[in-house]
Amino acid sequence: MFGRRAQNAAEPSETPRPVAQPAPSQPQLSAVDEPVEEKKPEPRPVSNIVDLAKGVIQPVLLERIDPARVAKLDRSELREQITAVVGEIALENKIKLNANEQQVVVTLLLHDMLGLGPLEPLLGDEAVTDIMVNGPKQIYVERRGKLELTDVTFRDDAHVMNIATRIVSRIGRRVDESVPLVDARLEDGSRVNIIIPPLAIDGPSISIRKFAKQKITLDKMAEQQNLSPQMATVLRIASRCRLNILISGGTGSGKTTLLNALSRLIDVGERVVTIEDAAELQLQQPHVVRLETRPANLEGKGEITQRDLVKNCLRMRPDRIILGEIRGAEAIDMLQAMNTGHDGSMGTVHANNPREALTRLENMVAMSGFKLPVDAVRQQISSAVNMIVQVSRMRDGKRRIISITEVVGMEGDIITTQELFAYRFTGEDARGNLTGTFDCAGLRPHFTERASYYGLERALMEAAT
């Protein structure tokens, strides 16, 4: 696999690389040096010699790689061969490494060759839910709802760009000066947003929203006190009764996580079509068709929007349509789908409370260009949306469902609602965690008759009253 590349006799030989000092642009991977709370699956650097060794070994290793053969090897075989070559290069350059340091160098090289470089340890840390790269020298993570500055760094802007390009190229997209912002995803479904100069002034920025390997359920959320057991029961019944559910909340509030949890209750015999800008939903049903938007090409053509996909999916005989995020003109098509036999459809929207979510839907219908009277739009919304679930990330870092609200109907030109559950803040404990109660309004749910059709009326009344 490896071998020294032949050098043309007519070309001057390369200047020997210094051993004592690494190139000025080499990274100082201090974040990997320091211990963290969670156990890492791979070895960590133990001394500065690792950084020096990697800076000298990496360019020599790249010269000896046969890319065609590397692509055919799995990671374990590649590790074995790189380990042998790293030992040779270290010996040639009189770099003294013990066994642990050598394995750390090999791990870092593999991260740069096959993975996402300095981000790999953060991706492997299950406590990290978000990774935010603000240029090469500033990387934040979110752990347990709180932001923390890490010691992980990249060499320079070019190193960040190399990782960004690797991410988007895997799904057939590109990021450069002509396309300076892009949404993408990692192989495990984690969502990625990348924005680069000239739009990002301080260097390329990468934002990664990770998903926990353990699939979350409503029962698990109840254990974590994200909602009460009674609320979980009502949501479970609402999904099984094929209510059209709108999940509302701010950025990072847990909308997609809740949508995934609700989707687990869909019957395995139903055909589900999901529509997203960057595919991140993780449905467990066997009959799922996943659709993803496409940006325009360099000529400004070929763009496929969420609205285009909603229109197309109506010809695909879906039982349910799940829209990752309703943000524009596709709202009118989604409402029409909900009103024409696609019961049980779901979507998310950015809003601070249920009433604002309805207003945002109304505004997005106006964005579609339809010249409809206000009362007609509101009538369309009230007949399409059955329930709004409001989620929030609170100041202690915990996500909670703070309201479950039914859309009841119309009174004049006003959409009427009734709140079944609400979270009431009461104080703060000694650890800084917020305390409160999930209060039940004790009202008879508007969809009780529908629950009776599915044989779930008794369970619903026990949970909601």
C-alpha positions as CSV (number, residue, x, y, z in Angstrom):
1,M,0.0,0.0,0.0
2,F,2.8,2.4,0.9
3,G,5.9,3.2,-1.0
4,R,8.1,6.2,-1.7
5,R,7.0,8.1,-4.8
6,A,9.6,8.1,-7.6
7,Q,11.2,11.5,-8.0
8,N,11.9,13.0,-11.4
9,A,15.7,13.3,-11.8
10,A,15.3,16.6,-13.5
11,E,13.4,18.0,-10.5
12,P,15.2,19.4,-7.5
13,S,14.9,17.2,-4.4
14,E,12.8,18.5,-1.5
15,T,14.4,20.3,1.3
16,P,14.8,18.0,4.3
17,R,12.2,18.7,7.0
18,P,13.4,19.7,10.4
19,V,12.9,17.2,13.2
20,A,13.1,19.5,16.2
21,Q,10.5,22.0,15.2
22,P,7.1,21.3,13.5
23,A,5.8,23.5,10.7
24,P,4.4,26.8,12.1
25,S,0.9,25.8,11.1
26,Q,0.8,22.5,13.0
27,P,-2.0,22.2,15.5
28,Q,-1.7,22.2,19.3
29,L,-4.2,19.5,20.2
30,S,-4.3,20.4,23.9
31,A,-8.0,19.5,24.1
32,V,-7.1,15.9,23.5
33,D,-4.4,16.1,26.2
34,E,-6.7,17.0,29.0
35,P,-8.9,14.4,30.7
36,V,-12.6,14.8,30.4
37,E,-15.5,13.3,32.3
38,E,-16.7,10.8,29.7
39,K,-14.6,7.9,28.7
40,K,-13.2,8.1,25.2
41,P,-13.1,5.0,23.0
42,E,-9.6,5.8,21.6
43,P,-6.3,6.9,23.1
44,R,-5.5,10.5,23.8
45,P,-2.3,12.5,23.5
46,V,-0.2,12.3,26.6
47,S,2.6,14.8,25.9
48,N,3.7,17.6,23.6
49,I,5.9,15.1,21.7
50,V,2.8,13.7,20.1
51,D,2.0,17.1,18.5
52,L,5.7,17.5,17.3
53,A,5.8,13.9,16.0
54,K,2.5,14.3,14.1
55,G,3.7,17.5,12.5
56,V,6.8,15.8,11.1
57,I,5.3,12.3,10.3
58,Q,2.1,13.4,8.6
59,P,3.6,15.0,5.4
60,V,6.1,12.1,5.0
61,L,3.3,9.6,5.4
62,L,1.1,11.3,2.8
63,E,4.0,11.1,0.3
64,R,4.1,7.3,0.8
65,I,0.4,6.6,0.6
66,D,-1.2,5.0,-2.4
67,P,-4.7,6.5,-2.3
68,A,-6.3,3.8,-4.5
69,R,-5.2,1.0,-2.2
70,V,-6.0,3.0,1.0
71,A,-9.6,3.3,-0.2
72,K,-10.0,-0.5,-0.4
73,L,-8.9,-1.2,3.2
74,D,-11.1,-1.1,6.2
75,R,-10.1,1.0,9.2
76,S,-8.5,-1.8,11.2
77,E,-6.3,-2.9,8.3
78,L,-5.3,0.7,7.6
79,R,-4.4,1.2,11.2
80,E,-2.1,-1.8,11.2
81,Q,-0.2,-0.6,8.1
82,I,0.0,3.0,9.2
83,T,1.3,1.9,12.6
84,A,4.2,0.1,10.8
85,V,5.0,3.1,8.6
86,V,4.8,5.6,11.4
87,G,7.4,3.5,13.3
88,E,9.7,3.6,10.3
89,I,9.3,7.4,9.8
90,A,9.9,8.0,13.5
91,L,13.0,5.9,13.4
92,E,14.3,7.7,10.3
93,N,13.7,11.1,11.9
94,K,15.1,10.0,15.3
95,I,11.8,10.7,17.0
96,K,11.4,8.7,20.2
97,L,7.9,7.5,20.9
98,N,6.7,5.0,23.4
99,A,4.0,2.5,22.4
100,N,1.1,4.6,23.7
101,E,2.4,7.8,22.1
102,Q,2.8,6.0,18.8
103,Q,-0.8,4.7,18.9
104,V,-2.0,8.2,19.7
105,V,-0.2,9.6,16.6
106,V,-1.7,6.8,14.5
107,T,-5.2,7.7,15.8
108,L,-4.8,11.4,15.0
109,L,-3.6,10.6,11.5
110,L,-6.6,8.3,10.9
111,H,-8.9,11.0,12.1
112,D,-7.4,13.4,9.6
113,M,-7.4,10.9,6.8
114,L,-10.8,9.2,7.2
115,G,-12.8,11.2,9.8
116,L,-13.3,14.8,10.8
117,G,-9.9,15.5,12.2
118,P,-9.8,17.3,15.6
119,L,-13.7,16.9,15.9
120,E,-13.5,13.1,16.1
121,P,-13.1,12.9,19.9
122,L,-16.1,15.3,20.3
123,L,-18.2,13.2,18.0
124,G,-17.4,10.1,20.0
125,D,-18.3,11.8,23.3
126,E,-22.0,10.9,24.0
127,A,-22.4,13.7,26.4
128,V,-21.8,16.3,23.6
129,T,-25.0,17.2,21.8
130,D,-23.8,20.2,19.7
131,I,-20.4,21.1,18.3
132,M,-19.8,24.7,17.1
133,V,-16.6,25.6,15.3
134,N,-16.1,29.4,15.2
135,G,-13.0,29.4,13.1
136,P,-9.9,27.3,13.6
137,K,-9.1,28.3,17.2
138,Q,-12.5,28.4,18.9
139,I,-14.6,25.3,19.3
140,Y,-17.6,25.2,21.7
141,V,-19.7,22.1,22.6
142,E,-23.0,21.7,24.4
143,R,-23.1,19.3,27.3
144,R,-26.3,18.8,29.3
145,G,-27.8,21.9,27.8
146,K,-24.8,24.2,28.7
147,L,-22.2,25.6,26.3
148,E,-18.5,24.9,27.1
149,L,-15.3,26.2,25.3
150,T,-13.0,23.3,24.5
151,D,-9.3,23.2,23.9
152,V,-9.6,21.5,20.6
153,T,-8.2,23.5,17.7
154,F,-7.5,23.2,13.9
155,R,-4.2,24.2,12.3
156,D,-5.7,27.1,10.3
157,D,-8.6,28.1,8.1
158,A,-7.5,25.7,5.4
159,H,-7.7,22.8,7.8
160,V,-11.3,23.7,8.7
161,M,-12.2,24.1,5.0
162,N,-10.8,20.7,4.3
163,I,-13.0,19.1,6.9
164,A,-16.0,21.1,5.7
165,T,-15.4,20.0,2.1
166,R,-15.2,16.4,3.3
167,I,-18.6,16.6,5.0
168,V,-20.5,18.1,2.1
169,S,-18.9,16.1,-0.7
170,R,-20.2,12.9,0.9
171,I,-23.7,13.9,0.1
172,G,-23.0,15.4,-3.3
173,R,-22.9,19.1,-2.3
174,R,-20.2,21.7,-2.4
175,V,-19.0,24.6,-0.3
176,D,-16.8,27.4,-1.7
177,E,-16.9,31.1,-2.4
178,S,-19.7,30.6,-5.0
179,V,-21.7,28.5,-2.5
180,P,-20.6,29.9,0.9
181,L,-23.4,28.3,3.0
182,V,-24.8,24.8,3.0
183,D,-26.8,22.4,5.0
184,A,-25.5,18.8,5.2
185,R,-25.5,15.7,7.4
186,L,-23.0,13.2,8.7
187,E,-23.2,9.5,8.1
188,D,-25.1,8.9,11.4
189,G,-27.7,11.5,10.5
190,S,-26.3,14.3,12.5
191,R,-27.3,17.7,11.1
192,V,-24.5,20.1,9.9
193,N,-24.6,23.7,8.9
194,I,-21.5,25.2,7.2
195,I,-20.8,28.9,6.4
196,I,-17.5,30.2,5.2
197,P,-15.9,33.6,4.2
198,P,-16.8,36.1,2.9
199,L,-20.0,35.5,4.8
200,A,-18.3,34.3,8.0
201,I,-15.8,37.0,8.9
202,D,-13.6,35.2,11.4
203,G,-13.1,32.0,9.3
204,P,-15.2,29.0,8.4
205,S,-17.9,28.0,10.8
206,I,-19.3,24.5,11.3
207,S,-22.3,23.7,13.5
208,I,-23.1,20.1,14.1
209,R,-26.3,18.9,15.9
210,K,-25.6,15.4,17.1
211,F,-28.1,12.7,17.8
212,A,-27.8,10.4,20.8
213,K,-27.1,6.8,19.8
214,Q,-29.8,5.7,22.2
215,K,-33.2,6.3,20.5
216,I,-35.4,8.4,22.8
217,T,-39.0,7.5,23.5
218,L,-41.8,9.3,25.3
219,D,-41.3,6.9,28.3
220,K,-37.6,7.9,28.4
221,M,-38.6,11.6,28.2
222,A,-41.0,11.1,31.1
223,E,-38.2,9.5,33.2
224,Q,-36.0,12.5,32.4
225,Q,-38.8,14.8,33.5
226,N,-39.1,16.4,30.1
227,L,-42.8,15.9,30.5
228,S,-45.2,14.1,32.9
229,P,-46.4,10.5,32.4
230,Q,-49.9,11.8,31.8
231,M,-48.7,14.1,29.1
232,A,-46.8,11.2,27.5
233,T,-50.0,9.1,27.5
234,V,-52.0,11.9,25.8
235,L,-49.3,12.3,23.1
236,R,-49.2,8.6,22.6
237,I,-52.9,8.4,22.1
238,A,-52.9,11.5,19.9
239,S,-50.4,9.9,17.6
240,R,-52.3,6.6,17.4
241,C,-55.5,8.5,16.7
242,R,-53.8,10.1,13.7
243,L,-54.1,13.7,14.9
244,N,-52.2,16.3,12.8
245,I,-49.6,17.5,15.3
246,L,-47.5,20.7,15.1
247,I,-44.4,20.8,17.3
248,S,-43.4,24.4,18.2
249,G,-40.3,25.7,19.9
250,G,-37.1,27.7,19.6
251,T,-33.8,26.7,18.1
252,G,-32.3,23.7,20.0
253,S,-35.4,23.2,22.1
254,G,-35.8,19.5,21.1
255,K,-38.4,19.7,18.4
256,T,-36.8,17.1,16.1
257,T,-36.1,14.8,19.1
258,L,-39.8,14.9,20.1
259,L,-40.8,14.4,16.5
260,N,-38.7,11.3,16.3
261,A,-40.3,10.0,19.6
262,L,-43.8,10.6,18.3
263,S,-43.0,8.9,15.0
264,R,-42.1,5.7,16.8
265,L,-45.9,5.3,17.5
266,I,-46.9,5.2,13.8
267,D,-48.3,1.8,12.8
268,V,-45.8,-0.3,10.9
269,G,-48.3,-0.9,8.1
270,E,-48.5,2.8,7.1
271,R,-46.5,4.5,4.3
272,V,-44.7,7.5,5.7
273,V,-43.0,10.2,3.6
274,T,-40.5,12.6,5.3
275,I,-39.4,15.9,3.8
276,E,-36.4,17.8,5.1
277,D,-33.8,20.3,4.1
278,A,-31.1,18.0,5.5
279,A,-32.3,14.5,6.3
280,E,-32.1,13.9,10.1
281,L,-35.3,12.2,11.1
282,Q,-34.7,8.6,12.3
283,L,-38.0,6.8,11.8
284,Q,-38.1,3.1,12.8
285,Q,-41.0,2.0,10.6
286,P,-40.2,-0.3,7.7
287,H,-42.1,1.7,5.0
288,V,-40.5,5.1,5.0
289,V,-39.6,7.3,2.0
290,R,-37.1,10.0,2.8
291,L,-37.0,13.1,0.6
292,E,-34.4,15.9,0.8
293,T,-34.3,19.3,-0.8
294,R,-31.6,20.2,-3.3
295,P,-29.9,23.6,-3.6
296,A,-29.4,25.4,-6.9
297,N,-26.3,24.7,-9.0
298,L,-23.7,27.3,-10.0
299,E,-26.0,28.6,-12.8
300,G,-28.8,29.1,-10.3
301,K,-30.8,26.2,-11.7
302,G,-32.0,22.8,-10.5
303,E,-33.2,23.9,-7.0
304,I,-35.8,21.6,-5.4
305,T,-37.6,23.2,-2.5
306,Q,-39.7,21.7,0.3
307,R,-42.8,22.9,-1.5
308,D,-41.8,21.0,-4.6
309,L,-41.3,17.9,-2.5
310,V,-44.7,18.3,-0.7
311,K,-46.5,18.6,-4.0
312,N,-44.7,15.5,-5.3
313,C,-45.2,13.4,-2.3
314,L,-49.0,13.8,-2.6
315,R,-48.6,11.6,-5.8
316,M,-46.8,8.9,-3.8
317,R,-49.8,7.6,-1.9
318,P,-48.5,8.5,1.6
319,D,-50.5,7.7,4.7
320,R,-48.7,10.3,6.7
321,I,-46.4,13.2,5.7
322,I,-43.7,14.4,8.1
323,L,-42.2,17.8,7.4
324,G,-39.0,18.3,9.3
325,E,-39.5,22.1,9.5
326,I,-42.2,24.3,8.1
327,R,-40.6,27.6,7.2
328,G,-42.1,29.0,4.1
329,A,-44.5,28.6,1.1
330,E,-44.7,24.8,1.7
331,A,-47.1,25.6,4.6
332,I,-50.1,26.0,2.3
333,D,-49.5,22.6,0.6
334,M,-49.0,20.9,3.9
335,L,-52.2,22.3,5.2
336,Q,-54.0,21.1,2.1
337,A,-52.5,17.7,2.5
338,M,-53.7,17.5,6.2
339,N,-57.2,18.5,5.0
340,T,-57.4,15.9,2.2
341,G,-57.0,12.5,3.9
342,H,-53.4,12.6,5.2
343,D,-54.3,12.4,8.8
344,G,-51.6,11.9,11.3
345,S,-49.1,14.2,9.6
346,M,-46.6,16.1,11.7
347,G,-44.2,19.0,11.4
348,T,-42.2,21.5,13.4
349,V,-42.2,25.3,13.4
350,H,-40.1,28.0,15.2
351,A,-42.4,29.8,17.6
352,N,-42.4,30.8,21.3
353,N,-45.9,29.7,22.1
354,P,-48.9,27.9,20.5
355,R,-50.7,31.1,19.5
356,E,-47.6,32.4,17.8
357,A,-47.2,29.1,16.0
358,L,-50.7,29.6,14.5
359,T,-49.8,33.2,13.5
360,R,-46.5,32.0,11.9
361,L,-48.5,29.4,9.8
362,E,-50.8,32.2,8.7
363,N,-47.9,34.4,7.6
364,M,-46.2,31.5,5.8
365,V,-49.4,30.8,3.8
366,A,-49.2,34.5,2.7
367,M,-45.6,33.9,1.6
368,S,-46.9,31.3,-0.9
369,G,-48.5,33.9,-3.0
370,F,-52.0,32.7,-2.5
371,K,-54.5,35.7,-2.4
372,L,-56.8,34.2,0.2
373,P,-58.9,36.1,2.7
374,V,-57.7,36.0,6.3
375,D,-60.7,34.1,7.6
376,A,-60.3,31.5,4.8
377,V,-56.6,30.9,5.8
378,R,-57.5,30.6,9.5
379,Q,-60.4,28.2,8.6
380,Q,-57.8,26.1,6.7
381,I,-55.5,26.1,9.6
382,S,-58.1,25.3,12.3
383,S,-59.4,22.3,10.3
384,A,-55.9,21.0,9.5
385,V,-54.0,21.3,12.8
386,N,-55.4,19.3,15.7
387,M,-52.7,19.8,18.3
388,I,-49.7,22.0,19.1
389,V,-47.0,20.8,21.4
390,Q,-44.8,23.6,22.7
391,V,-41.2,22.6,23.7
392,S,-38.6,24.8,25.4
393,R,-34.9,24.7,26.4
394,M,-35.0,26.3,29.8
395,R,-32.2,28.2,31.6
396,D,-31.0,25.1,33.5
397,G,-30.3,23.4,30.1
398,K,-33.2,20.9,30.3
399,R,-35.7,20.6,27.5
400,R,-39.3,20.5,28.7
401,I,-42.7,20.3,27.1
402,I,-44.3,23.4,28.5
403,S,-47.7,23.2,26.8
404,I,-50.0,20.7,25.0
405,T,-52.8,22.7,23.3
406,E,-55.7,21.5,21.1
407,V,-57.0,23.5,18.2
408,V,-60.8,23.4,18.8
409,G,-62.3,25.4,15.9
410,M,-63.3,28.9,15.0
411,E,-65.3,31.6,16.7
412,G,-65.9,34.3,14.2
413,D,-62.6,34.9,12.5
414,I,-60.5,33.7,15.6
415,I,-59.0,30.3,15.9
416,T,-60.0,28.9,19.3
417,T,-57.8,26.6,21.4
418,Q,-57.8,24.9,24.7
419,E,-54.7,24.0,26.8
420,L,-54.7,20.5,28.2
421,F,-51.3,20.6,30.0
422,A,-48.9,23.4,31.0
423,Y,-45.6,23.5,32.9
424,R,-45.6,25.9,35.8
425,F,-42.3,27.2,37.1
426,T,-42.0,27.2,40.9
427,G,-38.4,27.8,41.8
428,E,-34.8,26.5,41.7
429,D,-33.1,23.9,43.7
430,A,-29.6,24.0,45.3
431,R,-28.0,22.5,42.1
432,G,-29.4,25.2,39.9
433,N,-32.1,23.0,38.4
434,L,-35.5,24.6,37.8
435,T,-38.4,23.1,39.7
436,G,-42.0,23.1,38.6
437,T,-45.1,21.1,37.9
438,F,-46.8,19.8,34.8
439,D,-50.4,20.9,35.5
440,C,-53.4,19.2,33.9
441,A,-56.2,21.5,33.0
442,G,-58.8,18.8,33.7
443,L,-60.6,19.6,30.5
444,R,-62.3,17.0,28.3
445,P,-60.1,16.7,25.2
446,H,-61.7,17.8,22.0
447,F,-60.5,14.7,20.2
448,T,-62.2,12.3,22.7
449,E,-64.8,11.2,20.1
450,R,-61.9,10.4,17.8
451,A,-60.1,8.4,20.5
452,S,-63.4,6.5,21.1
453,Y,-63.2,5.4,17.4
454,Y,-59.8,3.9,18.1
455,G,-60.9,2.3,21.4
456,L,-58.7,4.7,23.4
457,E,-61.4,7.0,25.0
458,R,-61.1,5.5,28.5
459,A,-57.2,5.8,28.6
460,L,-57.4,9.4,27.3
461,M,-59.9,10.5,29.9
462,E,-57.9,8.9,32.7
463,A,-54.7,10.8,31.6
464,A,-56.3,14.1,30.7
465,T,-58.8,14.7,33.5
